[in-house]
Amino acid sequence: LSLLAGQYSIIPPDSPVLGVVGDGAVLPCQLQGRIIPEKLSIQWIFSGSSTESAVATFDGKNPQNPFLEFAGYRGRTEFFPSEFHWGNLSLLLKNVRPSDKGKYTCSVFLDNWYNEVVVELDVAAQGAEPSVFLDGHAGNGISLSCRSQGWFPAPSVVWLDSQGQTRPEEVTTRSTPGPSSGIFDVVSSMSLEPGSDREVSCRVVNEVLNTTRESRVRIADFFFPSPSPSTWM
């Protein structure tokens, strides 16, 4: 056991893995050693905020049926068996979902040796280009809303003026997750008063991906309510 302990080690990942919803993500597990045995065993376990579950296993001592996927991951995982002899015991997780966010433990078993490494998976989704809507009149001004779908995690929304500066108006933003997907739709609202900068930009920001989507509109005078006769007197 002591001899094997010096012969093998697992290289820990440098940083969390970022998975984009709908795409694949490789969870790295690199075994270092001069000779990698064919009859090794690999087990991947997921630990989320409130759950722990088996993901996939490889059993080198069962050549007839070495691969096993568990509920919630069937059809979504893939090892790289042609690279096992190089120590690449990584797992490809396909069709990433928001619920996949968490920590994954890669456990490696040899005849007289065992070790494990933890890989953190962060998950993000880039939503659609936002649309700006005129919702109606609000006092002497108009009410605007900005809507976009398909974000994870919940994005932030910034309203900008013609100079690209943050607008001074009060803003209300609400993000709502889908009941099954966990993907967020976002709605942000503000009121535009007469005499203010008529060029309005709505920018939606995914801080995990460090990406944005933006729409810009210019509000014409005729959208504002006409002054009532009493204001002319």
PyMOL commands that set and color helices and strands:
alter all, ss='L'
color gray80, all
select helices_A, chain A and resi 2-7+81-86+98-100+221-223+229-232
alter helices_A, ss='H'
color red, helices_A
select strands_A, chain A and resi 9-11+17-20+25-27+30-32+41-47+52-59+67-69+77-78+91-93+102-110+113-124+131-138+141-151+156-160+171-177+184-192+199-206+211-218
alter strands_A, ss='S'
color yellow, strands_A
deselect
rebuild
show_as cartoon
